[in-house]
Amino acid sequence: CGWRRDMADMIAQLDEYVQEGSELWLFNSVPAPKRAELLKDTGNKEELITNNLTICNVVGNPIIRRDLNRMHAVDDSGKP
């Protein structure tokens, strides 16, 4: 689906640098439930837990204007 294998590592690192209450918006065509699955490491690492970041999922194509116009966040189950 085009995601880097270390996406969870990058988010965890970002979480260390931002203020509490910050939001990270993930806007791509991967459905939210699949994203949640991808962020769960199946290797030797622990599950991604953020202290300062809230992850907001948006499903769509960032180069299509109509997707940008209807942008809204969804939870891990794909519900707004």
N, C-alpha and C positions, 0 to 999 in steps of 0.2 A: 504493500500500500504506500510505499515511498517514505516510511518513517525510518529514522536512524535507530539502530538497536540501543543506543545510549540516550534516548530521549528522556527517560526517567532520571538518569544521572544529571543531564543538563538542567532539568526542572529543579531537582534537589539542590544543585549548585546555585541556581538563580534565587531560590528560596532563602538562601543564606545571606544574600546581598540586599534584598528589598525590605521595605518597611512592612510591619504587620498591617493586614487589611488590603495589600496589593492584589491585583487581579492579573491572571495570565489568560488571555483569550487565545484558544486554539481554533483557528478557522480553516478548515479543509474538508475534503469530500469523504473522509473516513467517518462512518457513523459513530455516535457517542459511545454506544456499548462496546464496539470494537476498539475504540481508543482506550477505554478503561481497561480492557483486556490486555492491550499492548503495553500499557504503563505498569502492569503487574509483571514483575520480573519472574521468569520461571527458572532462572539460574540460581546462583548462590547468594543473591542480594535480597534484602528485605523489601517489603512492599513500600511503594512511594507514599510518604506522609509529609505534607507541607505544614509548616507552622505559620508562615507569613503570607503565603500565596493562597488565593482561591482560584481554582482552575475553572474557567468558563468555556464550554464547548459550543461551537457554532458549526453547523454542517452546511457546506456549500463550496462553491468554487470562487476563490478570491479574485479571479480575473473576469468574472461575469457580473455586470452591473446589477442585474435583477437580484442576484444572490446577496450582493452588498446592501441593496435597498431593503431587503426583508430580513436582515440579520437580527437574530435574537439568540440568547444563550439557552442551551438545553442541559439537563443533568446527565449523569452517567447512563441512565436508562433510555435517553433520547427524548425525554419529556421537557417542554418549556418551563 
